[in-house]
Amino acid sequence: MPGPNFVFAFMVATLIGAAFHLIVGGGARQLALYLLSGWIGFTLGQSLGNVLNASILQIGEINIVLASVGALLALIAARVFSSERPTGRA
């Protein structure tokens, strides 16, 4: 059974991904991409906070600020790399 820290982190990362989808828009595939990107980015941000021993707005074991920044950066990267680009042909 997952611990309360994992459940809280999962909920926050899911909320960030869902809010990004609400703001940016898109279909079900984009929602899945944004949720996955939010989870991965949140985990990477949390790991970076642990490595740097940073404790900015820490709730329990979760470093909310760095983990949220990681999630937002991952979401922006997912949006940029998944957007359709014009082919340049007429």
C-alpha positions in Angstrom: 0.0 0.0 0.0 1.4 3.4 -1.0 2.3 5.8 1.8 0.7 9.2 2.4 3.7 11.1 0.9 3.3 9.2 -2.4 -0.4 9.7 -2.5 -0.1 13.4 -1.8 2.6 13.8 -4.4 0.6 11.9 -7.0 -2.5 14.0 -6.3 -0.5 17.3 -6.6 1.2 16.2 -9.8 -2.1 15.0 -11.3 -3.7 18.4 -10.4 -0.9 20.3 -12.1 -1.2 18.1 -15.3 -5.0 18.4 -15.3 -4.9 22.2 -14.8 -2.3 22.6 -17.6 -4.7 20.6 -19.9 -7.6 22.8 -18.8 -5.6 26.0 -19.7 -4.0 24.8 -22.9 -6.8 22.5 -24.2 -6.6 19.4 -26.3 -8.1 16.0 -26.5 -7.8 12.8 -24.5 -4.3 12.1 -26.0 -3.0 15.4 -24.8 -4.6 14.9 -21.3 -2.7 11.5 -21.1 0.5 13.2 -22.2 0.1 16.0 -19.8 -0.6 13.8 -16.9 2.3 11.6 -17.6 4.6 14.6 -18.1 3.3 16.1 -14.9 4.1 12.9 -12.9 7.6 12.5 -14.5 8.4 16.2 -14.0 7.2 16.2 -10.5 9.3 13.2 -9.7 12.4 14.8 -11.3 11.9 18.1 -9.5 11.5 16.2 -6.2 14.6 14.2 -6.9 16.6 17.4 -7.7 15.4 19.0 -4.5 16.6 15.9 -2.6 20.0 16.0 -4.3 20.5 19.7 -3.7 19.1 19.4 -0.2 16.7 22.3 -0.8 13.7 22.7 1.4 11.6 25.5 -0.1 8.0 25.0 1.1 8.4 21.4 2.1 5.3 19.5 3.2 6.4 16.3 4.9 9.0 14.8 2.6 7.6 16.6 -0.5 9.4 19.7 -1.7 6.4 21.4 -3.3 8.2 24.3 -5.0 10.9 22.4 -6.8 8.7 19.5 -7.7 6.0 21.8 -9.1 8.6 23.7 -11.1 9.9 20.4 -12.5 6.3 19.4 -13.4 5.7 22.7 -15.2 8.9 22.5 -17.1 8.1 19.0 -18.2 4.6 20.1 -19.2 5.9 23.0 -21.3 8.4 20.7 -22.9 5.7 18.2 -23.7 3.5 20.9 -25.2 6.4 22.3 -27.4 7.5 18.9 -28.6 4.1 17.5 -29.3 2.6 20.5 -31.1 2.1 20.1 -34.9 4.4 22.2 -37.0 3.6 23.4 -40.5 5.3 21.3 -43.2 6.2 24.3 -45.4 4.5 22.8 -48.4 1.8 24.6 -50.2 
